[in-house]
């Protein structure tokens, strides 16, 4: 299956799709120096969240999917050099609303988990919105 959404997502920031299926996605991201926030090599949680969000979008895989809400937990720190893998699975879908469960791991150890509420809109979220 090919990606149909977020086609211009930067793989260095959001990850690279490894596997796509009906209602599921696996995305990998390498934690690099530009993600680090201190001398000990701690990676900013925003990059972990971005990876998980991207995996959720790919699990829905519709060009007009947007994130509406997320309930997340950061379970363990991520360090420079870690390879993160996010697994996303749609757990409920109907009426344009999709609940997607995402877990991210480093070396098979869970570092993040969350449920993402995604909406498939009739048109792109920016259609008809004025530009600056």
Order of alpha helices (4+ residues) and beta strands (2+ residues): alpha-beta-beta-alpha-beta-beta-beta-beta
